[in-house]
Amino acid sequence: MKRSIALLLLLPVPALAQGSRYGAALAERWCMACHVVEPAPRTASANGIPSFSAIAAKPTTTAEQLKAYLSTGHTRMPDFSLSNGERQALVDYILSLR
């Protein structure tokens, strides 16, 4: 059992890459109507909504902060009822844009 857990600890890098790829697909499907989601200049878009690159570039952006933001409803952002895995994939993708 302990050996299995130790082997799982070797998986984060590939798992993170998978998560960020899945997060990119989710962002393209759900977020790009309002946000610039692909790697882009680190500025807000014309509508004043920050690009994912701009969000990632903020020194205050952390995985925990993004998860909390994506877990609560916001007046400007629709509630997509993200699963924990979807939320984590979006966080992984956003942070991969640093």
Sequence and secondary structure as in RCSB ss.txt:
>XXXX:A:sequence
MKRSIALLLLLPVPALAQGSRYGAALAERWCMACHVVEPAPRTASANGIPSFSAIAAKPTTTAEQLKAYLSTGHT
RMPDFSLSNGERQALVDYILSLR
>XXXX:A:secstr
 HHHHHHHTT HHHHHHHHHHHHHHHIIIIITTTS  SS  SSB TTS B HHHHHHSTT  HHHHHHHHHS  S
SS      HHHHHHHHHHHHHT 
